[in-house]
Amino acid sequence: MSRTGENIHKRKDGRWEARYKKGKKSNGKTLYGSIYGKTYREVKEKVKSVTMDEECDRRKSAMTFQDVYKQWLKNNEMKQKKATQYRYAYLIEKHLLPAFGKQDIKEMSALKINAFLQEKMQRGSFNHDALSPAYVRSMGVLLQSVMKFAVQEEYCRPLKSEIIKPSIKQNDLQVLTTIQQQRLEHYLLEHMDPVHMGIFLSLHMGLRIGEICALQWTDIDLENRVLHVRHTTARVLNKDAKTTEWIIDLPKTKASKRTIPISDKLNTLLWEMKQKSLSEYVVSDQRTFINPRVFSYRYHKVCKICDLKKIHFHTLRHTFATRCIAVGMDVKSLSELLGHSDVSITLNTYVHPSMDQKRSQMEKLFN
């Protein structure tokens, strides 16, 4: 039996009919639609389903880029590390939302996106300087991911052409010369302290700066001479979403969680350092860990003393890998020591023989 206000009634032919509001006509009057069924309950369920679908469509038609971005962020929350979420949030809120935030998602186009990326390449910083290709490429990747999500959720149609992301030029690999390495090692050994131990560890074990700062004495098994990389440091947003803090997080990738054998020389140094340590963190002189920014500052002070100008901390990792290749270590072993997820990363990044090595190999052909 129909109820007041439902607009459902039984027709003379025995079927049930429900009338519902579909929208507005061009003259402003209400446009009605009809649904038919064999029973009152069937018609009522159909009306409920149709009105819910149309309400959903109305909401979708009003979706802005910012609306979709928030849903995309929530959808990917489970699979992204906190540091990744912070990096994405910064890029989007500082660059993408000012440009596209209020834009109707259906009006987004590859033409607009590519023009935006080109502008960022030329004068995209806040003082109107050019941004690096790698930085702008990250924006392109994010825009592509958000738009793909919008298409999957049927908020808009696929873009008619591709998003053109700037290519990244591979810089020449920076490696310490043998003389530079000896000079640095001599200073570190003569003035050994927690920070200097961290520098020495990266130079001889290829650890990343975040892995160094997060390293605890419980991660080092001096009896069996192995070091376990279990954590790294990460910069994340606080709950107020306005400030940031450094935390201990999981390693960069699954492959980054690894075990590295310790050489006899390094094992002796670690034994001595552990006896003097007042912290649970290997490279800290406090209860808590040192964040990478502070550690990097102290590292560059050491470089200045050793007359090593503009030597990025990651150069120590490159130097370690290059020395390993030079003494004949196989690429698979090196890849696992460095924590790479794929051997090709090691091959493309580190395996670049010097001219002397190439000449030596060529001479073997005639011996």
C-alpha positions as CSV (number, residue, x, y, z in Angstrom):
1,M,0.0,0.0,0.0
2,S,1.3,3.4,-0.9
3,R,2.1,6.0,1.7
4,T,1.5,9.7,1.8
5,G,4.4,11.6,0.1
6,E,5.9,8.5,-1.7
7,N,4.1,9.2,-5.0
8,I,3.7,5.5,-5.6
9,H,0.4,4.1,-6.8
10,K,-1.1,1.0,-8.4
11,R,-2.1,1.3,-12.0
12,K,-5.2,-0.1,-13.7
13,D,-3.1,-2.7,-15.5
14,G,-2.0,-4.1,-12.1
15,R,1.5,-2.7,-12.2
16,W,2.9,-0.3,-9.6
17,E,4.3,3.1,-10.7
18,A,6.5,5.5,-8.8
19,R,7.2,9.0,-9.9
20,Y,10.3,10.8,-8.7
21,K,12.1,14.1,-9.3
22,K,14.8,13.7,-12.0
23,G,15.9,17.4,-12.1
24,K,14.9,20.7,-13.7
25,K,13.6,21.5,-17.2
26,S,15.1,24.4,-19.2
27,N,12.1,26.5,-18.1
28,G,12.9,25.8,-14.4
29,K,10.0,23.5,-13.8
30,T,10.5,20.1,-12.1
31,L,11.3,17.2,-14.4
32,Y,9.7,13.9,-13.3
33,G,10.6,10.3,-14.1
34,S,8.6,7.1,-13.7
35,I,9.5,3.6,-12.6
36,Y,7.4,0.5,-12.9
37,G,7.3,-2.8,-11.2
38,K,5.1,-5.8,-10.3
39,T,4.9,-5.0,-6.6
40,Y,5.0,-2.0,-4.3
41,R,8.2,-3.1,-2.6
42,E,10.0,-3.7,-6.0
43,V,9.1,-0.2,-7.2
44,K,10.1,1.4,-3.9
45,E,13.6,-0.3,-4.0
46,K,14.0,0.8,-7.6
47,V,13.3,4.4,-6.7
48,K,15.7,4.3,-3.8
49,S,18.4,2.9,-6.1
50,V,17.8,5.4,-8.9
51,T,17.7,8.5,-6.6
52,M,20.9,7.4,-4.8
53,D,22.6,7.0,-8.2
54,E,21.5,10.4,-9.4
55,E,22.5,12.0,-6.1
56,C,25.9,10.4,-6.6
57,D,26.1,11.7,-10.1
58,R,25.2,15.2,-9.0
59,R,28.0,15.1,-6.4
60,K,30.5,13.8,-9.0
61,S,29.6,16.6,-11.4
62,A,30.6,19.1,-8.7
63,M,34.0,17.5,-7.9
64,T,37.0,19.8,-8.0
65,F,40.6,18.7,-8.3
66,Q,41.0,19.3,-4.5
67,D,38.0,17.1,-3.7
68,V,39.5,14.3,-5.8
69,Y,43.0,14.8,-4.4
70,K,41.7,14.4,-0.8
71,Q,40.0,11.1,-1.7
72,W,43.2,9.9,-3.6
73,L,45.3,10.7,-0.5
74,K,43.0,8.8,1.8
75,N,42.8,5.9,-0.6
76,N,46.6,5.5,-0.7
77,E,47.2,6.2,3.0
78,M,47.6,2.5,3.8
79,K,50.3,1.8,1.2
80,Q,52.4,5.0,1.7
81,K,55.0,5.6,4.3
82,K,54.5,8.7,6.4
83,A,57.6,10.3,4.9
84,T,56.1,9.7,1.4
85,Q,52.8,11.2,2.5
86,Y,54.5,14.3,3.8
87,R,56.5,14.7,0.6
88,Y,53.4,14.4,-1.6
89,A,51.3,16.6,0.6
90,Y,54.0,19.4,0.4
91,L,54.2,19.2,-3.4
92,I,50.4,19.2,-3.8
93,E,49.6,21.9,-1.3
94,K,52.5,24.2,-2.3
95,H,52.3,23.8,-6.1
96,L,49.3,21.9,-7.4
97,L,46.4,23.1,-5.3
98,P,47.1,26.8,-6.0
99,A,47.0,26.1,-9.7
100,F,44.2,23.4,-9.9
101,G,42.5,23.2,-6.5
102,K,39.2,24.8,-7.5
103,Q,39.3,23.4,-11.1
104,D,36.4,21.2,-12.0
105,I,37.9,17.7,-12.4
106,K,36.0,17.2,-15.7
107,E,37.7,20.3,-17.1
108,M,41.2,19.1,-16.4
109,S,43.2,18.4,-19.6
110,A,46.7,17.2,-20.6
111,L,47.1,20.6,-22.3
112,K,46.6,22.5,-19.1
113,I,48.8,20.1,-17.1
114,N,51.6,20.2,-19.5
115,A,51.5,24.0,-19.7
116,F,51.7,24.1,-15.9
117,L,54.7,21.7,-15.8
118,Q,56.5,23.8,-18.5
119,E,55.9,26.9,-16.4
120,K,57.3,25.3,-13.3
121,M,60.4,24.2,-15.3
122,Q,61.0,27.8,-16.3
123,R,60.1,29.9,-13.2
124,G,58.3,27.6,-10.8
125,S,60.0,28.5,-7.5
126,F,58.6,31.1,-5.1
127,N,61.3,33.6,-6.2
128,H,60.5,32.8,-9.9
129,D,63.6,30.7,-10.5
130,A,63.5,27.5,-12.5
131,L,62.8,24.2,-10.6
132,S,64.8,21.1,-11.2
133,P,63.5,18.5,-13.7
134,A,63.4,15.9,-11.0
135,Y,61.2,18.1,-8.8
136,V,58.8,19.0,-11.6
137,R,58.7,15.4,-12.8
138,S,57.4,14.5,-9.3
139,M,54.6,17.0,-9.8
140,G,53.8,15.3,-13.1
141,V,53.7,11.9,-11.5
142,L,51.4,13.1,-8.8
143,L,49.0,14.7,-11.3
144,Q,49.0,11.6,-13.4
145,S,48.2,9.4,-10.4
146,V,45.3,11.7,-9.2
147,M,43.8,11.9,-12.6
148,K,44.0,8.1,-13.0
149,F,42.2,7.7,-9.7
150,A,39.5,10.2,-10.9
151,V,38.9,8.2,-14.1
152,Q,38.7,4.9,-12.1
153,E,36.1,6.5,-9.8
154,E,34.2,7.8,-12.9
155,Y,34.6,11.5,-11.8
156,C,35.9,12.3,-15.3
157,R,36.9,10.8,-18.6
158,P,40.5,9.8,-19.4
159,L,42.8,12.6,-20.7
160,K,42.9,12.7,-24.5
161,S,46.7,13.0,-24.6
162,E,49.6,12.1,-22.3
163,I,51.1,14.1,-19.5
164,I,54.6,15.0,-20.6
165,K,57.0,14.8,-17.6
166,P,60.5,16.3,-17.9
167,S,63.3,13.8,-18.3
168,I,66.0,13.7,-15.7
169,K,69.6,14.0,-16.8
170,Q,71.8,11.5,-15.0
171,N,74.6,13.4,-13.3
172,D,78.1,12.0,-13.4
173,L,78.8,9.8,-10.4
174,Q,80.8,11.6,-7.7
175,V,83.3,9.4,-6.0
176,L,86.2,10.2,-3.6
177,T,89.6,9.7,-5.0
178,T,91.9,7.4,-3.2
179,I,93.9,10.3,-1.8
180,Q,90.7,12.1,-0.6
181,Q,89.4,8.9,1.0
182,Q,92.7,8.4,2.9
183,R,92.7,12.0,4.1
184,L,89.1,11.7,5.4
185,E,89.8,8.3,7.0
186,H,92.9,9.5,8.7
187,Y,91.0,12.5,10.3
188,L,88.1,10.3,11.4
189,L,90.4,7.7,13.1
190,E,92.4,10.5,14.8
191,H,89.3,12.2,16.1
192,M,86.8,9.3,16.5
193,D,83.5,10.2,18.1
194,P,79.9,9.1,17.4
195,V,79.4,11.4,14.4
196,H,82.8,10.4,12.9
197,M,81.9,6.8,13.4
198,G,78.7,7.3,11.3
199,I,80.8,8.8,8.5
200,F,83.2,5.9,8.7
201,L,80.4,3.4,8.6
202,S,78.9,4.9,5.5
203,L,82.3,5.0,3.8
204,H,82.9,1.3,4.6
205,M,79.4,-0.2,4.5
206,G,77.5,2.0,2.1
207,L,74.7,3.0,4.6
208,R,72.3,5.9,3.7
209,I,72.3,8.9,6.0
210,G,68.8,8.1,7.4
211,E,70.0,4.5,8.2
212,I,73.1,5.8,10.0
213,C,71.0,8.2,12.2
214,A,68.5,5.4,13.1
215,L,71.2,2.8,13.8
216,Q,71.1,1.4,17.4
217,W,73.6,-0.7,19.2
218,T,71.0,-3.5,19.3
219,D,71.3,-3.6,15.5
220,I,75.0,-4.5,15.7
221,D,76.0,-8.0,16.6
222,L,79.7,-7.7,17.4
223,E,80.1,-11.3,18.4
224,N,79.0,-12.5,14.9
225,R,80.3,-9.4,13.2
226,V,77.1,-8.4,11.4
227,L,75.1,-5.2,11.2
228,H,71.4,-5.2,10.7
229,V,69.7,-2.3,8.9
230,R,66.2,-2.3,10.4
231,H,65.2,1.3,10.5
232,T,65.7,4.7,8.9
233,T,64.7,8.3,9.9
234,A,61.8,10.1,8.2
235,R,60.4,13.6,8.3
236,V,56.6,13.7,8.7
237,L,53.8,16.1,9.4
238,N,52.7,16.6,12.9
239,K,49.0,16.2,13.8
240,D,48.4,20.0,13.3
241,A,49.5,19.5,9.7
242,K,51.5,22.7,9.9
243,T,54.8,21.6,11.5
244,T,57.1,18.6,10.9
245,E,59.1,16.2,13.1
246,W,61.7,13.5,12.6
247,I,60.7,9.9,13.5
248,I,62.2,6.4,13.3
249,D,60.5,4.6,10.4
250,L,60.9,1.4,8.4
251,P,63.6,1.2,5.8
252,K,63.2,2.8,2.3
253,T,62.1,-0.5,0.7
254,K,61.8,-4.2,1.6
255,A,65.3,-4.8,0.2
256,S,66.7,-2.0,2.3
257,K,66.1,-4.1,5.4
258,R,69.3,-6.1,5.2
259,T,72.3,-7.7,7.1
260,I,75.8,-6.5,6.3
261,P,79.0,-8.3,7.4
262,I,81.5,-6.2,9.5
263,S,85.2,-6.2,8.6
264,D,87.8,-7.0,11.3
265,K,89.1,-3.4,11.4
266,L,85.6,-1.9,11.7
267,N,84.5,-4.5,14.3
268,T,87.4,-3.4,16.6
269,L,86.5,0.3,16.2
270,L,82.8,-0.5,17.1
271,W,83.9,-2.5,20.2
272,E,85.8,0.5,21.4
273,M,83.1,3.0,20.6
274,K,80.4,0.9,22.3
275,Q,82.4,0.9,25.6
276,K,82.3,4.7,25.6
277,S,78.8,5.3,24.3
278,L,76.1,6.9,26.5
279,S,73.3,6.5,24.0
280,E,71.4,3.6,22.5
281,Y,72.0,5.2,19.1
282,V,75.4,4.5,17.6
283,V,76.0,8.0,16.2
284,S,74.4,10.0,18.9
285,D,75.8,11.5,22.2
286,Q,72.2,12.0,23.5
287,R,69.3,9.8,24.6
288,T,67.5,10.3,21.3
289,F,68.8,10.0,17.7
290,I,70.4,12.8,15.7
291,N,68.2,13.8,12.7
292,P,69.9,13.8,9.2
293,R,69.9,17.6,8.9
294,V,72.0,18.0,12.0
295,F,74.2,15.0,11.1
296,S,74.7,16.4,7.6
297,Y,75.8,19.8,9.1
298,R,78.4,18.1,11.2
299,Y,79.6,16.0,8.3
300,H,80.2,19.1,6.2
301,K,82.2,20.6,9.0
302,V,84.5,17.5,8.8
303,C,84.7,17.9,5.0
304,K,85.8,21.5,5.4
305,I,88.5,20.5,7.8
306,C,89.7,17.8,5.3
307,D,89.6,20.2,2.4
308,L,86.8,18.2,0.7
309,K,84.5,20.8,-0.8
310,K,81.0,20.2,-2.0
311,I,81.1,16.5,-1.2
312,H,77.5,15.3,-0.6
313,F,77.1,12.7,2.1
314,H,75.7,10.2,-0.5
315,T,79.1,10.4,-2.2
316,L,80.4,8.1,0.6
317,R,77.9,5.4,-0.5
318,H,79.0,5.8,-4.1
319,T,82.6,5.6,-3.1
320,F,81.9,2.3,-1.1
321,A,80.2,0.8,-4.1
322,T,82.9,1.8,-6.6
323,R,85.6,0.4,-4.3
324,C,83.7,-2.9,-4.1
325,I,83.5,-3.2,-7.9
326,A,87.2,-2.3,-8.2
327,V,88.2,-5.2,-5.9
328,G,86.1,-7.7,-7.9
329,M,82.9,-8.0,-5.8
330,D,80.1,-9.5,-7.8
331,V,77.2,-7.2,-8.6
332,K,74.5,-9.4,-6.9
333,S,76.4,-9.3,-3.6
334,L,76.9,-5.5,-3.9
335,S,73.3,-5.0,-4.7
336,E,72.2,-6.8,-1.5
337,L,74.8,-4.9,0.6
338,L,73.4,-1.6,-0.7
339,G,69.8,-2.6,-0.2
340,H,68.7,-2.2,-3.8
341,S,65.4,-3.8,-4.9
342,D,66.8,-4.7,-8.3
343,V,70.3,-5.6,-9.5
344,S,69.8,-3.3,-12.5
345,I,69.8,-0.3,-10.2
346,T,73.3,-1.3,-9.0
347,L,74.4,-1.9,-12.6
348,N,73.1,1.4,-14.0
349,T,74.3,3.5,-11.0
350,Y,77.6,2.1,-9.9
351,V,79.1,-0.3,-12.5
352,H,81.0,2.2,-14.6
353,P,84.6,0.9,-15.1
354,S,87.4,3.4,-15.3
355,M,89.6,3.7,-18.3
356,D,92.4,1.9,-16.5
357,Q,90.0,-1.0,-15.8
358,K,88.9,-1.1,-19.4
359,R,92.5,-1.0,-20.6
360,S,93.4,-3.9,-18.2
361,Q,90.6,-6.0,-19.5
362,M,91.6,-5.3,-23.1
363,E,95.2,-6.4,-22.5
364,K,93.9,-9.7,-21.2
365,L,92.7,-10.5,-24.7
366,F,96.3,-10.7,-25.9
367,N,97.9,-12.5,-23.0
